Amino acid sequence: MTYAPHANFKSLYDAYTGPDSTGQHLTKYMVRLTASEPILIVTGADFVIFPGSGKDPIVESFRNSTRGFVELTAISHLGAAIAWIFRLRELGYPTWRDDANRLIERIEKIHSINDESYWKDVVAVEAYKGYESKIVDLIDYTCEVSKTYMRACLADESIMTHENLRKHYLDPVNSAEIPIPINDVMVATFTLTFLDIGYRILGWLRAQNFDWRTLMVLVSGKAGRPSSGLTWVTNNNCHLLWRASQEQLNPENVHITPHGPSLALSDLGNKARLTEIEGQFRDIFLHLRANIDMSRIMFEGYPSFSKSIEEPPVIEPKTKTLRAMPRLRSPDDRLTAITRLRFVMEDPTQLLSNSVAHFVTDQLAEHGNRPEAVVIPGFSNVTYPKRKA
C-alpha cells in the first residue's frame, strides 16, 4: 500500500508552514512593516541597495565588470596555470603540450599592450594612481619568467617535477633567473586587485548614511566556489561591511543564503523583475528574522546563540596545520601571506579572495580609506626589473 499522510494531518501541517500559513502570514506582515527600510544585497559580483518604498536600487560592482580585475587576475593565475599543466602531464593527459603552448602564445601578446598608458588611460583605476609604472614592471617580469620557464619545461620534460616547480619557479631562493618568487607575485596581484575593490566599496558604503545597527543585509546566491563563503568567517564581504560600519553593523542582521536568488545587472532595466526579486529578498530576510525573534520568545532562559567574530590564529614557529585562516602580522610576514594562499585553495569553504581581503580592508579602515597608505605584500617593498622596451 502506498503511503500518504492523512489529509487532516496534512492540513494541520500546512496551517503553520504551508502556503497561506501562519508562518507565511508573519513573514509577509513583517515585510509590510519594513517596506520603507533599506535592505543591502551582496551577490557574487555586486553590492545592491534596495532603499525601500519602491525606489530604484543602487549598485556597486566588485568583480569581473570592474576595471583591472581581469588584467591582474590573469597574472595571478600564471603560477597556478603552469602548476596545472604539470599535473595534466603527470596524469597522462595526451595534449598537455597544447595547453602549454597556448599559455606561452597568450603571454607573448601581453608585452605590446602592457605599458603605462594602458594602466593610466584604459584601466584608469583611482586606487592605482602612482603605481602604474610598477604594475607594468611586475606584469612584464612575471610574463617573461613564466614564458621562459615553460619553454624550458617543453624542451626538457625531465625537469617537470613538483619539486622543481617549487624550487625554480614558485618559491626559488637566491635565484638569478627568478629573483622574485612567483608566490610573492601571486600575493601582490591578489592584493592589488582587492585594494581597488576594498577602496571603492568602503567609500561607497560609508556614503550611504545607513543606520548600521538596524540595516538588513542578505548575502545571496553563489559566491566563488559552490562550497565557499558560507559563514561570517569565510566570507570577506562580512568583514568589509563590519569595517565600513565602523564596527556598528549587527552580525545578527547579516544572513548568508547560498541558495537564495541571484541578481543580474541585466535585471536592472526591468522594473517588474526588480519588484519581484526585491520581494523575494525581503521575504527571505524577514523569514529568518522571524525565526530568531520567536526563538527568544519561546525559549527565554535557555542558553542563546551568538554569532561571533572570531579572532584569527597566528602562525608560530612549530605550526604545521591550521584550523582557521591565520592573521597576517605585517606586510613583510611572507610565511603567513603565502600560507594564506595555500589555505584558501586547500579549504573549500574559503573564498579565494580571503587570502588578502581582511588585511587590505583593515589597512584601508585604519588609514581613512587611502589606498596609497596600504602596504602591499610582494609589491610595496619589492623592486621589480624594469619593463623591457
C-alpha positions in Angstrom: 0.0 0.0 0.0 1.4 3.4 -1.0 1.9 5.7 2.0 0.4 9.2 2.1 -0.3 11.2 5.2 -4.0 11.6 6.0 -5.5 14.8 4.6 -6.3 16.0 8.1 -2.7 15.7 9.2 -1.5 17.4 6.0 -4.0 20.2 6.6 -2.7 20.7 10.2 0.9 20.6 8.9 0.1 23.3 6.3 -1.6 25.5 8.9 1.8 26.5 10.2 4.3 26.0 7.4 2.4 25.7 4.1 1.1 28.2 1.6 -1.2 30.8 3.2 0.0 29.6 6.6 0.6 31.3 10.0 4.3 31.3 9.2 3.8 32.9 5.9 1.4 35.5 7.4 4.0 36.6 9.9 6.8 36.9 7.3 4.6 38.8 4.9 3.4 41.1 7.6 6.9 41.8 8.8 7.8 42.6 5.1 4.9 45.1 5.0 6.1 46.7 8.3 9.7 47.2 7.0 8.8 48.1 3.4 10.2 51.6 3.7 13.5 50.4 5.2 16.7 49.7 3.1 17.9 46.2 2.5 21.5 45.6 1.3 22.0 42.6 -1.0 25.5 41.2 -1.7 25.7 38.9 -4.7 28.8 37.1 -6.1 29.7 40.2 -8.0 27.7 43.3 -6.8 26.5 45.2 -3.8 22.9 46.3 -4.3 20.8 48.6 -2.1 17.1 48.5 -2.3 16.2 51.7 -0.5 12.6 50.8 0.2 9.2 52.2 -0.7 9.7 51.1 -4.3 12.7 53.3 -5.0 15.2 52.1 -7.7 18.2 50.1 -6.5 21.7 51.5 -6.2 24.5 49.2 -7.4 28.3 49.0 -7.0 30.2 46.1 -8.7 33.3 44.5 -7.3 34.4 41.6 -9.6 34.6 40.8 -13.3 33.0 44.0 -14.5 35.5 46.2 -12.6 38.5 47.8 -14.3 41.8 46.0 -13.9 40.2 42.9 -12.3 40.7 40.6 -15.4 44.2 42.0 -16.1 45.7 41.5 -12.6 43.9 38.2 -12.1 45.3 36.9 -15.4 48.8 37.5 -14.0 47.8 36.0 -10.6 46.8 32.8 -12.4 50.1 32.2 -14.2 51.6 30.3 -11.3 48.5 28.1 -11.0 48.3 27.7 -14.8 51.8 26.2 -15.0 51.2 24.0 -11.9 48.0 22.7 -13.6 49.9 21.9 -16.8 52.4 19.9 -14.7 49.5 18.0 -13.2 47.9 17.3 -16.6 51.2 15.8 -17.8 51.6 13.8 -14.7 48.2 12.3 -15.1 48.8 11.4 -18.7 46.6 14.0 -20.4 47.6 13.4 -24.0 47.5 17.1 -25.2 49.1 18.9 -22.3 51.6 20.4 -24.6 48.8 22.2 -26.4 47.9 23.8 -23.1 51.5 24.8 -22.5 52.0 26.3 -26.0 48.7 28.2 -25.8 49.7 29.7 -22.5 53.0 30.8 -24.0 51.3 32.3 -27.0 48.9 34.3 -25.0 51.6 35.5 -22.6 53.6 36.8 -25.6 50.7 39.0 -26.6 50.7 40.9 -23.4 54.1 42.8 -23.8 52.9 45.1 -26.6 49.9 46.4 -24.7 51.3 46.4 -21.1 52.6 49.9 -20.7 51.9 52.9 -18.5 49.4 54.4 -20.9 47.3 51.3 -20.8 47.1 51.4 -17.0 46.7 55.2 -16.8 44.3 55.8 -19.7 42.5 52.5 -20.2 42.3 50.8 -16.8 42.4 54.2 -15.0 41.8 52.9 -11.5 42.0 55.6 -8.8 43.4 53.2 -6.3 46.4 52.5 -8.6 47.4 56.1 -9.1 51.2 56.3 -8.7 51.6 52.6 -9.0 51.1 52.3 -12.8 54.7 52.0 -13.7 55.5 49.4 -11.1 52.4 47.4 -12.1 53.8 47.4 -15.7 57.1 46.1 -14.4 55.5 43.4 -12.3 53.5 42.1 -15.2 56.4 42.2 -17.7 58.6 40.4 -15.2 56.0 37.7 -14.5 55.2 37.1 -18.1 58.9 36.9 -19.1 59.9 34.4 -16.3 56.8 32.3 -16.8 57.3 32.1 -20.6 61.0 31.2 -20.2 60.3 28.6 -17.5 57.5 26.9 -19.5 59.7 26.8 -22.6 62.5 25.2 -20.7 60.0 22.5 -19.5 58.8 21.8 -23.0 62.5 21.4 -24.1 63.3 19.0 -21.2 60.4 17.2 -19.6 62.7 15.7 -17.0 62.6 19.0 -15.1 58.8 18.8 -14.9 58.7 17.7 -11.3 56.8 19.3 -8.4 60.0 19.9 -6.5 61.5 21.7 -9.5 58.3 23.7 -9.9 58.6 24.9 -6.3 62.4 25.4 -6.2 62.9 27.0 -9.6 59.6 28.9 -10.2 57.1 29.3 -7.4 59.5 29.7 -4.5 63.1 29.9 -5.5 65.8 31.2 -3.1 68.6 33.5 -4.3 67.8 32.8 -7.9 69.3 35.0 -10.6 66.7 33.8 -13.2 63.7 34.4 -10.9 64.8 36.9 -8.2 61.2 37.5 -7.0 59.4 34.2 -6.4 56.1 33.8 -8.3 54.4 33.0 -4.9 55.2 36.6 -4.0 53.8 37.8 -7.3 50.5 36.0 -6.6 50.2 37.6 -3.2 50.9 41.0 -4.8 48.5 40.8 -7.6 45.7 39.4 -5.5 46.3 42.3 -3.0 46.3 44.9 -5.8 43.0 43.5 -7.1 41.4 43.7 -3.7 42.9 47.1 -3.0 40.7 48.6 -5.7 37.6 46.6 -4.6 38.1 47.5 -0.9 38.7 51.1 -1.6 35.6 51.6 -3.8 33.2 49.5 -1.7 34.3 51.0 1.6 33.8 54.6 0.3 30.5 53.7 -1.4 29.1 52.0 1.7 30.1 54.9 4.0 28.5 57.4 1.7 25.0 55.7 2.1 24.3 57.1 5.6 22.9 53.7 6.8 21.7 53.1 10.3 24.1 50.2 10.6 22.7 48.9 13.8 19.4 48.0 12.1 20.4 47.5 8.5 19.1 44.3 6.9 21.9 42.5 4.9 21.5 39.4 2.8 24.5 37.8 1.1 22.6 35.9 -1.6 23.5 33.3 -4.2 26.7 31.7 -5.1 30.0 33.4 -4.2 33.1 31.8 -5.7 33.2 28.0 -5.4 29.9 26.2 -4.5 31.3 25.4 -1.1 32.8 28.7 -0.2 31.9 31.9 1.7 29.0 30.3 3.7 29.9 31.8 7.1 30.9 35.2 8.5 34.5 34.0 8.9 34.8 32.6 5.4 33.1 35.4 3.5 35.2 38.6 3.5 32.2 40.7 2.5 31.1 40.4 6.1 34.3 41.8 7.4 34.3 44.5 4.8 30.8 45.5 5.9 31.7 45.4 9.5 34.7 47.7 9.0 32.7 50.0 6.7 30.2 50.4 9.5 33.0 51.2 12.0 32.0 48.0 13.9 28.4 49.1 14.3 26.9 46.5 12.0 24.9 43.9 14.0 26.1 40.4 12.9 22.6 39.1 13.7 21.3 41.2 10.8 23.6 39.6 8.2 22.4 36.4 6.7 24.2 34.3 4.1 21.9 32.3 1.8 23.9 30.5 -0.9 20.6 29.0 -2.3 19.0 32.4 -2.4 18.1 34.2 -5.6 20.8 35.9 -7.7 20.5 39.3 -9.3 22.0 40.0 -12.7 22.8 43.6 -13.9 20.5 42.9 -16.8 17.6 42.8 -14.4 18.1 46.5 -13.5 16.3 47.6 -16.6 13.2 45.5 -15.9 11.0 47.2 -13.3 8.7 44.2 -12.9 11.6 41.9 -12.4 13.2 44.2 -9.8 10.0 44.5 -7.8 9.7 40.7 -7.9 13.2 40.0 -6.8 13.2 42.7 -4.1 10.2 41.0 -2.7 12.0 37.7 -2.7 15.0 39.1 -0.8 12.8 40.8 1.8 10.8 37.6 2.3 13.9 35.6 2.9 15.5 38.0 5.3 12.3 38.6 7.3 11.5 34.9 7.4 14.9 34.3 9.0 14.4 37.3 11.3 11.0 36.0 12.4 12.6 32.6 13.5 15.2 34.4 15.5 12.7 36.6 17.3 10.4 33.7 18.0 13.1 31.5 19.4 13.9 34.2 22.0 10.3 34.5 23.0 9.7 30.7 23.2 12.9 29.7 24.9 13.9 32.6 27.1 16.1 31.5 30.0 17.9 28.8 28.0 21.5 29.5 26.6 21.3 31.6 23.4 23.2 31.5 20.1 25.7 34.3 19.5 27.2 35.0 16.0 30.8 35.7 17.0 33.6 37.5 15.1 36.4 35.1 15.7 40.0 36.2 16.4 42.3 34.6 13.8 45.3 32.5 14.9 48.9 33.5 14.4 51.4 31.1 12.8 54.0 30.0 15.4 57.5 28.5 14.7 56.1 25.0 15.3 52.9 25.4 13.4 52.2 22.6 10.9 48.5 22.7 10.4 45.8 25.4 10.9 42.0 25.1 11.6 41.3 28.8 10.7 42.8 31.4 8.5 46.0 32.8 10.1 46.4 36.5 10.8 49.0 38.4 8.7 51.0 40.3 11.3 52.7 42.7 8.9 53.1 43.2 5.1 56.6 41.5 5.5 55.1 38.4 7.1 55.8 36.3 4.0 55.3 33.0 5.7 51.7 33.9 6.6 51.0 35.6 3.3 51.8 32.5 1.3 50.3 30.2 3.8 47.0 32.1 3.3 47.3 31.3 -0.4 47.6 27.6 0.4 44.8 27.9 2.9 42.2 29.3 0.5 42.9 26.7 -2.1 43.0 23.8 0.4 39.9 24.8 2.4 36.9 24.6 0.1 34.9 26.8 2.5 37.1 29.8 1.8 36.6 32.4 -0.9 39.9 32.7 -2.8 40.0 36.4 -2.2 40.1 35.7 1.6 43.9 35.3 1.1 44.3 39.1 1.2 40.9 40.7 1.7 40.9 41.1 5.5 44.4 42.5 5.6 43.6 45.1 2.9 40.3 46.0 4.4 41.8 46.6 7.9 44.6 48.8 6.5 42.1 50.9 4.5 39.8 51.2 7.5 42.7 52.3 9.7 44.1 54.8 7.2 41.0 56.8 6.3 40.3 54.6 3.1 43.5 55.9 1.5 44.9 53.2 -0.9 48.3 54.9 -1.0 48.7 54.1 2.7 48.2 50.4 2.2 51.4 48.4 2.3 51.1 45.6 -0.3 52.9 42.3 0.4 55.2 41.3 -2.5 54.9 44.8 -4.1 55.4 47.8 -1.8 58.8 46.8 -0.5 59.9 44.9 -3.7 61.7 46.3 -6.7 60.7 44.6 -10.0 63.0 44.7 -13.0 62.1 47.5 -15.4 59.9 46.5 -18.3 61.9 45.7 -21.4 61.5 48.1 -24.3 
